Amino acid sequence: MKASTCLKISSVCHFLLSIFVLITIWLTPEVLPYYQNQEAIEAARAWGDVNGLLFLSLALIWFLSSNLEDLKPKKVIGMSNFIIALILLSLGIFHHLVLSGPPPPVFILVTISGGMGFYAWRKSTT
């Protein structure tokens, strides 16, 4: 598998994450534990918009960078993808253990994206 393909897969994962976040906070907020508290929902929507668009931005960056010819930028982008995935997984595990954690699809998509980032990082060295 080429580094370009890995970056495209990561981009799809983050695109899906952005859709999940935006749908949850805007179309199905009743699944949130604080659904009855309108101020909490408004705060969640404000931060959810930021998170959703951040995931969408990362998806766009990784998709556009998958078309680069040079391997050095792909190596850096793959490494950054892997590091971001590690941070997100650490935060997700912390929230899962201490608070109410993210649903399993989030862990699955972040793990796939991180794995693809690691593979792109390592594949780009050759």
N, CA, C and O atoms as a printed pandas DataFrame, in Angstrom:
     atom_number atom_name residue_name chain_id  residue_number  x_coord  y_coord  z_coord
0              1         N          MET        A               1    0.857   -1.180    0.000
1              2        CA          MET        A               1    0.000    0.000    0.000
2              3         C          MET        A               1    0.899    1.237    0.000
3              4         O          MET        A               1    1.909    1.284    0.702
4              5         N          LYS        A               2    0.526    2.212   -0.778
5              6        CA          LYS        A               2    1.297    3.444   -0.884
6              7         C          LYS        A               2    0.921    4.411    0.233
7              8         O          LYS        A               2   -0.155    4.324    0.824
8              9         N          ALA        A               3    1.844    5.337    0.504
9             10        CA          ALA        A               3    1.591    6.372    1.505
10            11         C          ALA        A               3    0.387    7.221    1.103
11            12         O          ALA        A               3   -0.374    7.663    1.964
12            13         N          SER        A               4    0.211    7.452   -0.189
13            14        CA          SER        A               4   -0.928    8.246   -0.678
14            15         C          SER        A               4   -2.252    7.595   -0.299
15            16         O          SER        A               4   -3.191    8.273    0.120
16            17         N          THR        A               5   -2.317    6.286   -0.449
17            18        CA          THR        A               5   -3.539    5.563   -0.098
18            19         C          THR        A               5   -3.805    5.652    1.398
19            20         O          THR        A               5   -4.947    5.832    1.821
20            21         N          CYS        A               6   -2.752    5.527    2.195
21            22        CA          CYS        A               6   -2.897    5.638    3.655
22            23         C          CYS        A               6   -3.453    7.004    4.050
23            24         O          CYS        A               6   -4.333    7.101    4.905
24            25         N          LEU        A               7   -2.934    8.050    3.424
25            26        CA          LEU        A               7   -3.406    9.392    3.748
26            27         C          LEU        A               7   -4.857    9.587    3.313
27            28         O          LEU        A               7   -5.613   10.289    3.986
28            29         N          LYS        A               8   -5.247    8.984    2.212
29            30        CA          LYS        A               8   -6.645    9.071    1.780
30            31         C          LYS        A               8   -7.567    8.331    2.746
31            32         O          LYS        A               8   -8.667    8.801    3.037
32            33         N          ILE        A               9   -7.125    7.184    3.240
33            34        CA          ILE        A               9   -7.926    6.442    4.221
34            35         C          ILE        A               9   -8.060    7.254    5.507
35            36         O          ILE        A               9   -9.144    7.332    6.086
36            37         N          SER        A              10   -6.965    7.857    5.951
37            38        CA          SER        A              10   -7.022    8.718    7.143
38            39         C          SER        A              10   -7.961    9.893    6.924
39            40         O          SER        A              10   -8.694   10.296    7.827
40            41         N          SER        A              11   -7.930   10.428    5.731
41            42        CA          SER        A              11   -8.801   11.554    5.428
42            43         C          SER        A              11  -10.272   11.146    5.490
43            44         O          SER        A              11  -11.103   11.910    5.979
44            45         N          VAL        A              12  -10.599    9.960    5.003
45            46        CA          VAL        A              12  -11.981    9.468    5.082
46            47         C          VAL        A              12  -12.387    9.264    6.546
47            48         O          VAL        A              12  -13.506    9.602    6.930
48            49         N          CYS        A              13  -11.483    8.713    7.363
49            50        CA          CYS        A              13  -11.780    8.509    8.792
50            51         C          CYS        A              13  -12.108    9.833    9.470
51            52         O          CYS        A              13  -13.080    9.922   10.221
52            53         N          HIS        A              14  -11.311   10.852    9.214
53            54        CA          HIS        A              14  -11.560   12.143    9.866
54            55         C          HIS        A              14  -12.781   12.851    9.283
55            56         O          HIS        A              14  -13.456   13.602    9.988
56            57         N          PHE        A              15  -13.062   12.624    8.026
57            58        CA          PHE        A              15  -14.297   13.162    7.460
58            59         C          PHE        A              15  -15.505   12.540    8.177
59            60         O          PHE        A              15  -16.446   13.245    8.541
60            61         N          LEU        A              16  -15.471   11.223    8.374
61            62        CA          LEU        A              16  -16.565   10.552    9.091
62            63         C          LEU        A              16  -16.669   11.029   10.533
63            64         O          LEU        A              16  -17.772   11.200   11.053
64            65         N          LEU        A              17  -15.526   11.246   11.182
65            66        CA          LEU        A              17  -15.554   11.780   12.553
66            67         C          LEU        A              17  -16.230   13.145   12.586
67            68         O          LEU        A              17  -17.019   13.425   13.488
68            69         N          SER        A              18  -15.930   13.988   11.615
69            70        CA          SER        A              18  -16.559   15.314   11.602
70            71         C          SER        A              18  -18.065   15.189   11.403
71            72         O          SER        A              18  -18.830   15.919   12.033
72            73         N          ILE        A              19  -18.500   14.282   10.544
73            74        CA          ILE        A              19  -19.934   14.068   10.333
74            75         C          ILE        A              19  -20.592   13.557   11.607
75            76         O          ILE        A              19  -21.674   14.013   11.975
76            77         N          PHE        A              20  -19.934   12.599   12.290
77            78        CA          PHE        A              20  -20.484   12.065   13.543
78            79         C          PHE        A              20  -20.675   13.166   14.586
79            80         O          PHE        A              20  -21.716   13.245   15.237
80            81         N          VAL        A              21  -19.656   14.012   14.736
81            82        CA          VAL        A              21  -19.734   15.089   15.732
82            83         C          VAL        A              21  -20.862   16.052   15.392
83            84         O          VAL        A              21  -21.681   16.387   16.248
84            85         N          LEU        A              22  -20.903   16.491   14.155
85            86        CA          LEU        A              22  -21.904   17.487   13.767
86            87         C          LEU        A              22  -23.322   16.922   13.820
87            88         O          LEU        A              22  -24.246   17.625   14.229
88            89         N          ILE        A              23  -23.507   15.679   13.419
89            90        CA          ILE        A              23  -24.846   15.073   13.492
90            91         C          ILE        A              23  -25.283   14.913   14.940
91            92         O          ILE        A              23  -26.433   15.185   15.281
92            93         N          THR        A              24  -24.362   14.470   15.791
93            94        CA          THR        A              24  -24.717   14.256   17.194
94            95         C          THR        A              24  -25.155   15.537   17.875
95            96         O          THR        A              24  -26.167   15.553   18.576
96            97         N          ILE        A              25  -24.410   16.605   17.679
97            98        CA          ILE        A              25  -24.742   17.822   18.426
98            99         C          ILE        A              25  -25.888   18.614   17.817
99           100         O          ILE        A              25  -26.548   19.381   18.517
100          101         N          TRP        A              26  -26.136   18.439   16.510
101          102        CA          TRP        A              26  -27.193   19.225   15.887
102          103         C          TRP        A              26  -28.469   18.444   15.625
103          104         O          TRP        A              26  -29.559   19.005   15.744
104          105         N          LEU        A              27  -28.370   17.175   15.275
105          106        CA          LEU        A              27  -29.568   16.427   14.906
106          107         C          LEU        A              27  -30.051   15.459   15.978
107          108         O          LEU        A              27  -31.247   15.183   16.066
108          109         N          THR        A              28  -29.137   14.942   16.793
109          110        CA          THR        A              28  -29.535   13.976   17.826
110          111         C          THR        A              28  -28.949   14.319   19.194
111          112         O          THR        A              28  -28.293   13.476   19.806
112          113         N          PRO        A              29  -29.171   15.535   19.685
113          114        CA          PRO        A              29  -28.583   15.881   20.987
114          115         C          PRO        A              29  -29.200   15.098   22.148
115          116         O          PRO        A              29  -28.651   15.106   23.249
116          117         N          GLU        A              30  -30.329   14.424   21.923
117          118        CA          GLU        A              30  -30.949   13.673   23.013
118          119         C          GLU        A              30  -30.111   12.480   23.454
119          120         O          GLU        A              30  -30.385   11.898   24.503
120          121         N          VAL        A              31  -29.091   12.099   22.676
121          122        CA          VAL        A              31  -28.210   11.012   23.107
122          123         C          VAL        A              31  -27.170   11.502   24.113
123          124         O          VAL        A              31  -26.508   10.691   24.762
124          125         N          LEU        A              32  -27.024   12.795   24.244
125          126        CA          LEU        A              32  -26.061   13.350   25.189
126          127         C          LEU        A              32  -26.628   13.280   26.606
127          128         O          LEU        A              32  -27.828   13.473   26.800
128          129         N          PRO        A              33  -25.769   13.005   27.604
129          130        CA          PRO        A              33  -26.269   12.837   28.974
130          131         C          PRO        A              33  -26.856   14.108   29.592
131          132         O          PRO        A              33  -27.625   14.017   30.549
132          133         N          TYR        A              34  -26.521   15.261   29.082
133          134        CA          TYR        A              34  -26.989   16.537   29.632
134          135         C          TYR        A              34  -28.025   17.177   28.720
135          136         O          TYR        A              34  -28.099   18.402   28.625
136          137         N          TYR        A              35  -28.814   16.365   28.058
137          138        CA          TYR        A              35  -29.782   16.838   27.069
138          139         C          TYR        A              35  -30.769   17.850   27.639
139          140         O          TYR        A              35  -31.178   18.766   26.926
140          141         N          GLN        A              36  -31.157   17.712   28.886
141          142        CA          GLN        A              36  -32.154   18.597   29.490
142          143         C          GLN        A              36  -31.610   19.995   29.797
143          144         O          GLN        A              36  -32.384   20.941   29.934
144          145         N          ASN        A              37  -30.296   20.130   29.903
145          146        CA          ASN        A              37  -29.671   21.404   30.246
146          147         C          ASN        A              37  -29.356   22.177   28.956
147          148         O          ASN        A              37  -28.402   21.855   28.248
148          149         N          GLN        A              38  -30.157   23.184   28.666
149          150        CA          GLN        A              38  -30.018   23.934   27.416
150          151         C          GLN        A              38  -28.680   24.665   27.311
151          152         O          GLN        A              38  -28.108   24.751   26.225
152          153         N          GLU        A              39  -28.178   25.189   28.427
153          154        CA          GLU        A              39  -26.886   25.881   28.393
154          155         C          GLU        A              39  -25.760   24.912   28.060
155          156         O          GLU        A              39  -24.835   25.259   27.325
156          157         N          ALA        A              40  -25.835   23.702   28.599
157          158        CA          ALA        A              40  -24.813   22.695   28.305
158          159         C          ALA        A              40  -24.874   22.279   26.839
159          160         O          ALA        A              40  -23.837   22.073   26.207
160          161         N          ILE        A              41  -26.069   22.155   26.302
161          162        CA          ILE        A              41  -26.217   21.798   24.881
162          163         C          ILE        A              41  -25.633   22.898   23.994
163          164         O          ILE        A              41  -24.959   22.604   23.007
164          165         N          GLU        A              42  -25.887   24.150   24.338
165          166        CA          GLU        A              42  -25.339   25.251   23.549
166          167         C          GLU        A              42  -23.812   25.277   23.610
167          168         O          GLU        A              42  -23.151   25.529   22.603
168          169         N          ALA        A              43  -23.257   25.016   24.792
169          170        CA          ALA        A              43  -21.795   24.955   24.917
170          171         C          ALA        A              43  -21.242   23.774   24.126
171          172         O          ALA        A              43  -20.207   23.894   23.469
172          173         N          ALA        A              44  -21.929   22.635   24.187
173          174        CA          ALA        A              44  -21.485   21.457   23.431
174          175         C          ALA        A              44  -21.550   21.728   21.933
175          176         O          ALA        A              44  -20.677   21.293   21.182
176          177         N          ARG        A              45  -22.571   22.437   21.502
177          178        CA          ARG        A              45  -22.671   22.760   20.079
178          179         C          ARG        A              45  -21.553   23.700   19.648
179          180         O          ARG        A              45  -21.005   23.550   18.556
180          181         N          ALA        A              46  -21.212   24.656   20.482
181          182        CA          ALA        A              46  -20.132   25.581   20.143
182          183         C          ALA        A              46  -18.808   24.830   20.021
183          184         O          ALA        A              46  -18.084   25.000   19.040
184          185         N          TRP        A              47  -18.492   24.004   21.010
185          186        CA          TRP        A              47  -17.249   23.232   20.951
186          187         C          TRP        A              47  -17.330   22.123   19.916
187          188         O          TRP        A              47  -16.329   21.791   19.281
188          189         N          GLY        A              48  -18.501   21.553   19.741
189          190        CA          GLY        A              48  -18.681   20.509   18.731
190          191         C          GLY        A              48  -18.456   21.027   17.333
191          192         O          GLY        A              48  -17.883   20.332   16.494
192          193         N          ASP        A              49  -18.905   22.250   17.072
193          194        CA          ASP        A              49  -18.653   22.860   15.763
194          195         C          ASP        A              49  -17.155   22.996   15.515
195          196         O          ASP        A              49  -16.664   22.693   14.428
196          197         N          VAL        A              50  -16.441   23.452   16.533
197          198        CA          VAL        A              50  -14.992   23.602   16.409
198          199         C          VAL        A              50  -14.343   22.239   16.153
199          200         O          VAL        A              50  -13.510   22.103   15.256
200          201         N          ASN        A              51  -14.726   21.234   16.941
201          202        CA          ASN        A              51  -14.141   19.905   16.766
202          203         C          ASN        A              51  -14.504   19.305   15.414
203          204         O          ASN        A              51  -13.651   18.735   14.733
204          205         N          GLY        A              52  -15.757   19.432   15.030
205          206        CA          GLY        A              52  -16.184   18.894   13.743
206          207         C          GLY        A              52  -15.438   19.521   12.583
207          208         O          GLY        A              52  -15.014   18.825   11.660
208          209         N          LEU        A              53  -15.277   20.833   12.626
209          210        CA          LEU        A              53  -14.556   21.509   11.550
210          211         C          LEU        A              53  -13.055   21.248   11.605
211          212         O          LEU        A              53  -12.384   21.262   10.574
212          213         N          LEU        A              54  -12.529   21.011   12.794
213          214        CA          LEU        A              54  -11.127   20.626   12.908
214          215         C          LEU        A              54  -10.901   19.263   12.254
215          216         O          LEU        A              54   -9.941   19.084   11.504
216          217         N          PHE        A              55  -11.782   18.306   12.537
217          218        CA          PHE        A              55  -11.674   16.998   11.881
218          219         C          PHE        A              55  -11.816   17.139   10.371
219          220         O          PHE        A              55  -11.090   16.494    9.614
220          221         N          LEU        A              56  -12.732   17.965    9.938
221          222        CA          LEU        A              56  -12.929   18.185    8.504
222          223         C          LEU        A              56  -11.692   18.833    7.874
223          224         O          LEU        A              56  -11.306   18.475    6.761
224          225         N          SER        A              57  -11.070   19.780    8.576
225          226        CA          SER        A              57   -9.849   20.430    8.083
226          227         C          SER        A              57   -8.700   19.430    7.961
227          228         O          SER        A              57   -7.968   19.432    6.972
228          229         N          LEU        A              58   -8.549   18.573    8.980
229          230        CA          LEU        A              58   -7.503   17.554    8.914
230          231         C          LEU        A              58   -7.755   16.604    7.743
231          232         O          LEU        A              58   -6.824   16.217    7.036
232          233         N          ALA        A              59   -9.009   16.236    7.548
233          234        CA          ALA        A              59   -9.353   15.358    6.421
234          235         C          ALA        A              59   -8.961   16.015    5.104
235          236         O          ALA        A              59   -8.412   15.358    4.219
236          237         N          LEU        A              60   -9.238   17.291    4.973
237          238        CA          LEU        A              60   -8.913   18.012    3.745
238          239         C          LEU        A              60   -7.403   18.123    3.544
239          240         O          LEU        A              60   -6.906   17.936    2.433
240          241         N          ILE        A              61   -6.678   18.428    4.614
241          242        CA          ILE        A              61   -5.219   18.529    4.527
242          243         C          ILE        A              61   -4.616   17.196    4.107
243          244         O          ILE        A              61   -3.766   17.144    3.218
244          245         N          TRP        A              62   -5.062   16.115    4.752
245          246        CA          TRP        A              62   -4.491   14.805    4.431
246          247         C          TRP        A              62   -4.886   14.344    3.033
247          248         O          TRP        A              62   -4.094   13.700    2.347
248          249         N          PHE        A              63   -6.098   14.667    2.608
249          250        CA          PHE        A              63   -6.516   14.288    1.258
250          251         C          PHE        A              63   -5.700   15.038    0.207
251          252         O          PHE        A              63   -5.206   14.440   -0.749
252          253         N          LEU        A              64   -5.562   16.351    0.392
253          254        CA          LEU        A              64   -4.797   17.142   -0.577
254          255         C          LEU        A              64   -3.317   16.769   -0.580
255          256         O          LEU        A              64   -2.677   16.778   -1.631
256          257         N          SER        A              65   -2.773   16.442    0.590
257          258        CA          SER        A              65   -1.355   16.088    0.654
258          259         C          SER        A              65   -1.092   14.687    0.108
259          260         O          SER        A              65    0.053   14.346   -0.189
260          261         N          SER        A              66   -2.120   13.887   -0.025
261          262        CA          SER        A              66   -1.910   12.537   -0.582
262          263         C          SER        A              66   -1.498   12.600   -2.050
263          264         O          SER        A              66   -0.960   11.629   -2.582
264          265         N          ASN        A              67   -1.742   13.728   -2.706
265          266        CA          ASN        A              67   -1.393   13.874   -4.126
266          267         C          ASN        A              67    0.010   14.429   -4.349
267          268         O          ASN        A              67    0.440   14.599   -5.490
268          269         N          LEU        A              68    0.724   14.712   -3.260
269          270        CA          LEU        A              68    2.084   15.226   -3.414
270          271         C          LEU        A              68    2.986   14.150   -3.993
271          272         O          LEU        A              68    2.831   12.969   -3.685
272          273         N          GLU        A              69    3.929   14.560   -4.833
273          274        CA          GLU        A              69    4.852   13.615   -5.455
274          275         C          GLU        A              69    6.023   13.271   -4.534
275          276         O          GLU        A              69    6.471   12.125   -4.493
276          277         N          ASP        A              70    6.509   14.259   -3.805
277          278        CA          ASP        A              70    7.672   14.066   -2.939
278          279         C          ASP        A              70    7.279   13.270   -1.694
279          280         O          ASP        A              70    6.198   13.467   -1.140
280          281         N          LEU        A              71    8.162   12.373   -1.260
281          282        CA          LEU        A              71    7.867   11.545   -0.103
282          283         C          LEU        A              71    8.142   12.241    1.230
283          284         O          LEU        A              71    7.539   11.880    2.240
284          285         N          LYS        A              72    9.037   13.229    1.256
285          286        CA          LYS        A              72    9.379   13.882    2.527
286          287         C          LYS        A              72    8.168   14.554    3.185
287          288         O          LYS        A              72    7.961   14.363    4.384
288          289         N          PRO        A              73    7.365   15.329    2.460
289          290        CA          PRO        A              73    6.180   15.910    3.107
290          291         C          PRO        A              73    5.199   14.827    3.567
291          292         O          PRO        A              73    4.560   14.976    4.609
292          293         N          LYS        A              74    5.078   13.750    2.807
293          294        CA          LYS        A              74    4.180   12.666    3.207
294          295         C          LYS        A              74    4.661   12.014    4.498
295          296         O          LYS        A              74    3.853   11.584    5.321
296          297         N          LYS        A              75    5.980   11.940    4.673
297          298        CA          LYS        A              75    6.531   11.384    5.909
298          299         C          LYS        A              75    6.145   12.245    7.101
299          300         O          LYS        A              75    5.714   11.726    8.131
300          301         N          VAL        A              76    6.298   13.555    6.965
301          302        CA          VAL        A              76    5.954   14.479    8.054
302          303         C          VAL        A              76    4.456   14.443    8.335
303          304         O          VAL        A              76    4.041   14.446    9.494
304          305         N          ILE        A              77    3.655   14.411    7.292
305          306        CA          ILE        A              77    2.202   14.391    7.465
306          307         C          ILE        A              77    1.760   13.075    8.091
307          308         O          ILE        A              77    0.886   13.068    8.957
308          309         N          GLY        A              78    2.349   11.965    7.667
309          310        CA          GLY        A              78    2.032   10.673    8.274
310          311         C          GLY        A              78    2.402   10.637    9.742
311          312         O          GLY        A              78    1.644   10.121   10.563
312          313         N          MET        A              79    3.577   11.188   10.086
313          314        CA          MET        A              79    4.006   11.228   11.478
314          315         C          MET        A              79    3.063   12.106   12.301
315          316         O          MET        A              79    2.693   11.740   13.416
316          317         N          SER        A              80    2.676   13.255   11.760
317          318        CA          SER        A              80    1.759   14.129   12.500
318          319         C          SER        A              80    0.401   13.474   12.671
319          320         O          SER        A              80   -0.234   13.635   13.713
320          321         N          ASN        A              81   -0.054   12.744   11.673
321          322        CA          ASN        A              81   -1.309   12.000   11.760
322          323         C          ASN        A              81   -1.231   10.977   12.891
323          324         O          ASN        A              81   -2.163   10.848   13.686
324          325         N          PHE        A              82   -0.124   10.257   12.958
325          326        CA          PHE        A              82    0.069    9.253   14.008
326          327         C          PHE        A              82    0.083    9.900   15.392
327          328         O          PHE        A              82   -0.532    9.380   16.323
328          329         N          ILE        A              83    0.773   11.022   15.534
329          330        CA          ILE        A              83    0.844   11.708   16.828
330          331         C          ILE        A              83   -0.532   12.233   17.243
331          332         O          ILE        A              83   -0.919   12.113   18.405
332          333         N          ILE        A              84   -1.263   12.808   16.303
333          334        CA          ILE        A              84   -2.621   13.290   16.602
334          335         C          ILE        A              84   -3.506   12.132   17.044
335          336         O          ILE        A              84   -4.289   12.269   17.985
336          337         N          ALA        A              85   -3.384   10.987   16.366
337          338        CA          ALA        A              85   -4.182    9.817   16.737
338          339         C          ALA        A              85   -3.827    9.338   18.145
339          340         O          ALA        A              85   -4.719    8.974   18.912
340          341         N          LEU        A              86   -2.544    9.331   18.494
341          342        CA          LEU        A              86   -2.145    8.925   19.841
342          343         C          LEU        A              86   -2.745    9.851   20.897
343          344         O          LEU        A              86   -3.222    9.394   21.936
344          345         N          ILE        A              87   -2.717   11.138   20.626
345          346        CA          ILE        A              87   -3.277   12.105   21.570
346          347         C          ILE        A              87   -4.784   11.903   21.706
347          348         O          ILE        A              87   -5.312   11.887   22.817
348          349         N          LEU        A              88   -5.479   11.749   20.571
349          350        CA          LEU        A              88   -6.933   11.543   20.608
350          351         C          LEU        A              88   -7.301   10.241   21.308
351          352         O          LEU        A              88   -8.262   10.200   22.076
352          353         N          LEU        A              89   -6.546    9.180   21.051
353          354        CA          LEU        A              89   -6.817    7.910   21.725
354          355         C          LEU        A              89   -6.568    8.010   23.227
355          356         O          LEU        A              89   -7.344    7.479   24.022
356          357         N          SER        A              90   -5.498    8.683   23.617
357          358        CA          SER        A              90   -5.217    8.869   25.048
358          359         C          SER        A              90   -6.344    9.640   25.727
359          360         O          SER        A              90   -6.794    9.275   26.813
360          361         N          LEU        A              91   -6.788   10.696   25.083
361          362        CA          LEU        A              91   -7.885   11.482   25.635
362          363         C          LEU        A              91   -9.177   10.670   25.676
363          364         O          LEU        A              91   -9.922   10.739   26.654
364          365         N          GLY        A              92   -9.446    9.905   24.622
365          366        CA          GLY        A              92  -10.645    9.077   24.589
366          367         C          GLY        A              92  -10.640    8.008   25.667
367          368         O          GLY        A              92  -11.669    7.746   26.289
368          369         N          ILE        A              93   -9.476    7.382   25.894
369          370        CA          ILE        A              93   -9.369    6.362   26.940
370          371         C          ILE        A              93   -9.546    7.002   28.308
371          372         O          ILE        A              93  -10.233    6.448   29.166
372          373         N          PHE        A              94   -8.932    8.166   28.522
373          374        CA          PHE        A              94   -9.106    8.867   29.793
374          375         C          PHE        A              94  -10.581    9.163   30.050
375          376         O          PHE        A              94  -11.092    8.901   31.139
376          377         N          HIS        A              95  -11.254    9.702   29.055
377          378        CA          HIS        A              95  -12.675   10.012   29.208
378          379         C          HIS        A              95  -13.503    8.757   29.407
379          380         O          HIS        A              95  -14.484    8.768   30.151
380          381         N          HIS        A              96  -13.117    7.681   28.753
381          382        CA          HIS        A              96  -13.853    6.427   28.903
382          383         C          HIS        A              96  -13.721    5.876   30.321
383          384         O          HIS        A              96  -14.672    5.321   30.872
384          385         N          LEU        A              97  -12.533    6.034   30.906
385          386        CA          LEU        A              97  -12.299    5.518   32.254
386          387         C          LEU        A              97  -12.847    6.428   33.341
387          388         O          LEU        A              97  -13.333    5.943   34.362
388          389         N          VAL        A              98  -12.777    7.735   33.138
389          390        CA          VAL        A              98  -13.153    8.685   34.182
390          391         C          VAL        A              98  -14.567    9.220   33.984
391          392         O          VAL        A              98  -15.335    9.324   34.940
392          393         N          LEU        A              99  -14.902    9.552   32.770
393          394        CA          LEU        A              99  -16.201   10.141   32.465
394          395         C          LEU        A              99  -16.961    9.205   31.539
395          396         O          LEU        A              99  -16.703    8.001   31.512
396          397         N          SER        A             100  -17.871    9.745   30.802
397          398        CA          SER        A             100  -18.550    8.982   29.764
398          399         C          SER        A             100  -17.764    9.157   28.483
399          400         O          SER        A             100  -17.720   10.252   27.921
400          401         N          GLY        A             101  -17.147    8.091   28.019
401          402        CA          GLY        A             101  -16.245    8.183   26.875
402          403         C          GLY        A             101  -16.953    8.232   25.540
403          404         O          GLY        A             101  -18.171    8.072   25.456
404          405         N          PRO        A             102  -16.171    8.455   24.496
405          406        CA          PRO        A             102  -16.754    8.478   23.152
406          407         C          PRO        A             102  -17.246    7.089   22.750
407          408         O          PRO        A             102  -16.790    6.089   23.305
408          409         N          PRO        A             103  -18.161    7.018   21.802
409          410        CA          PRO        A             103  -18.670    5.724   21.359
410          411         C          PRO        A             103  -17.597    4.934   20.591
411          412         O          PRO        A             103  -16.628    5.514   20.101
412          413         N          PRO        A             104  -17.777    3.623   20.492
413          414        CA          PRO        A             104  -16.779    2.770   19.822
414          415         C          PRO        A             104  -16.401    3.202   18.399
415          416         O          PRO        A             104  -15.231    3.069   18.040
416          417         N          PRO        A             105  -17.325    3.712   17.565
417          418        CA          PRO        A             105  -16.881    4.121   16.226
418          419         C          PRO        A             105  -15.778    5.179   16.247
419          420         O          PRO        A             105  -14.945    5.221   15.343
420          421         N          VAL        A             106  -15.768    6.024   17.262
421          422        CA          VAL        A             106  -14.720    7.042   17.362
422          423         C          VAL        A             106  -13.373    6.370   17.578
423          424         O          VAL        A             106  -12.392    6.709   16.915
424          425         N          PHE        A             107  -13.321    5.410   18.510
425          426        CA          PHE        A             107  -12.072    4.688   18.749
426          427         C          PHE        A             107  -11.621    3.943   17.495
427          428         O          PHE        A             107  -10.432    3.923   17.175
428          429         N          ILE        A             108  -12.558    3.340   16.796
429          430        CA          ILE        A             108  -12.226    2.574   15.591
430          431         C          ILE        A             108  -11.649    3.492   14.509
431          432         O          ILE        A             108  -10.610    3.186   13.926
432          433         N          LEU        A             109  -12.316    4.608   14.243
433          434        CA          LEU        A             109  -11.850    5.522   13.197
434          435         C          LEU        A             109  -10.509    6.164   13.545
435          436         O          LEU        A             109   -9.645    6.304   12.680
436          437         N          VAL        A             110  -10.333    6.555   14.803
437          438        CA          VAL        A             110   -9.058    7.171   15.203
438          439         C          VAL        A             110   -7.929    6.138   15.134
439          440         O          VAL        A             110   -6.814    6.463   14.726
440          441         N          THR        A             111   -8.217    4.903   15.528
441          442        CA          THR        A             111   -7.198    3.854   15.462
442          443         C          THR        A             111   -6.814    3.553   14.010
443          444         O          THR        A             111   -5.631    3.409   13.699
444          445         N          ILE        A             112   -7.795    3.459   13.135
445          446        CA          ILE        A             112   -7.499    3.234   11.713
446          447         C          ILE        A             112   -6.673    4.390   11.156
447          448         O          ILE        A             112   -5.680    4.174   10.461
448          449         N          SER        A             113   -7.088    5.609   11.463
449          450        CA          SER        A             113   -6.365    6.779   10.972
450          451         C          SER        A             113   -4.930    6.798   11.496
451          452         O          SER        A             113   -3.996    7.062   10.740
452          453         N          GLY        A             114   -4.756    6.522   12.779
453          454        CA          GLY        A             114   -3.409    6.490   13.357
454          455         C          GLY        A             114   -2.550    5.395   12.749
455          456         O          GLY        A             114   -1.365    5.601   12.488
456          457         N          GLY        A             115   -3.143    4.234   12.525
457          458        CA          GLY        A             115   -2.409    3.146   11.889
458          459         C          GLY        A             115   -1.986    3.502   10.476
459          460         O          GLY        A             115   -0.864    3.212   10.059
460          461         N          MET        A             116   -2.888    4.130    9.746
461          462        CA          MET        A             116   -2.557    4.554    8.386
462          463         C          MET        A             116   -1.492    5.649    8.403
463          464         O          MET        A             116   -0.617    5.683    7.537
464          465         N          GLY        A             117   -1.568    6.545    9.390
465          466        CA          GLY        A             117   -0.538    7.580    9.514
466          467         C          GLY        A             117    0.822    6.979    9.811
467          468         O          GLY        A             117    1.832    7.396    9.244
468          469         N          PHE        A             118    0.845    5.992   10.708
469          470        CA          PHE        A             118    2.105    5.315   11.038
470          471         C          PHE        A             118    2.659    4.610    9.803
471          472         O          PHE        A             118    3.852    4.697    9.511
472          473         N          TYR        A             119    1.795    3.920    9.090
473          474        CA          TYR        A             119    2.230    3.204    7.888
474          475         C          TYR        A             119    2.746    4.181    6.825
475          476         O          TYR        A             119    3.768    3.922    6.189
476          477         N          ALA        A             120    2.043    5.301    6.632
477          478        CA          ALA        A             120    2.490    6.309    5.661
478          479         C          ALA        A             120    3.831    6.899    6.075
479          480         O          ALA        A             120    4.699    7.142    5.237
480          481         N          TRP        A             121    3.992    7.124    7.360
481          482        CA          TRP        A             121    5.254    7.657    7.892
482          483         C          TRP        A             121    6.393    6.691    7.604
483          484         O          TRP        A             121    7.444    7.101    7.110
484          485         N          ARG        A             122    6.196    5.420    7.906
485          486        CA          ARG        A             122    7.239    4.416    7.693
486          487         C          ARG        A             122    7.445    4.110    6.209
487          488         O          ARG        A             122    8.575    3.901    5.767
488          489         N          LYS        A             123    6.366    4.084    5.450
489          490        CA          LYS        A             123    6.437    3.779    4.021
490          491         C          LYS        A             123    7.161    4.894    3.265
491          492         O          LYS        A             123    7.804    4.637    2.247
492          493         N          SER        A             124    7.060    6.111    3.752
493          494        CA          SER        A             124    7.653    7.264    3.066
494          495         C          SER        A             124    9.155    7.338    3.254
495          496         O          SER        A             124    9.804    8.188    2.645
496          497         N          THR        A             125    9.725    6.479    4.074
497          498        CA          THR        A             125   11.179    6.506    4.275
498          499         C          THR        A             125   11.912    5.754    3.179
499          500         O          THR        A             125   13.121    5.910    3.007
500          501         N          THR        A             126   11.169    4.934    2.435
501          502        CA          THR        A             126   11.827    4.168    1.371
502          503         C          THR        A             126   11.609    4.803    0.023
503          504         O          THR        A             126   12.093    4.291   -0.986
